[in-house]
Amino acid sequence: MVQLIDHLKESRLGDDGPGANELANQLQEARSTLYLLCADDTVELADTLVRRVWGIRPTAGSDVRRAEYHETVALLRRFTQRLRQEIAAS
């Protein structure tokens, strides 16, 4: 996630200026919140999910791309389930 935040700050999302900075700041706040409130495994899962989403390509026309998409959705579901379990336990 750190690399994503750094990239957003450097690239400014195609010179989107304040919008890119706002997104990078929101990502950093979310990351900080996860570190404060969640178990290490959940934080690692969130980082994996962000890296995966950042690197995913469009799904049209390729079985590999569709498989990547489905793997990403499964990872999102695992993260959501884990986060719900942590919330319920607190």
Secondary structure as the mmCIF struct_conf table of DSSP 4:
data_model
#
loop_
_struct_conf.conf_type_id
_struct_conf.id
_struct_conf.beg_label_comp_id
_struct_conf.beg_label_asym_id
_struct_conf.beg_label_seq_id
_struct_conf.end_label_comp_id
_struct_conf.end_label_asym_id
_struct_conf.end_label_seq_id
HELX_RH_AL_P HELX_RH_AL_P1 VAL A 2 ASP A 15
TURN_TY1_P TURN_TY1_P1 ASP A 16 GLY A 17
HELX_RH_AL_P HELX_RH_AL_P2 PRO A 18 LEU A 37
BEND BEND1 CYS A 38 CYS A 38
HELX_RH_AL_P HELX_RH_AL_P3 ASP A 40 GLY A 55
TURN_TY1_P TURN_TY1_P2 ALA A 60 GLY A 61
HELX_RH_AL_P HELX_RH_AL_P4 ASP A 63 ALA A 89
#
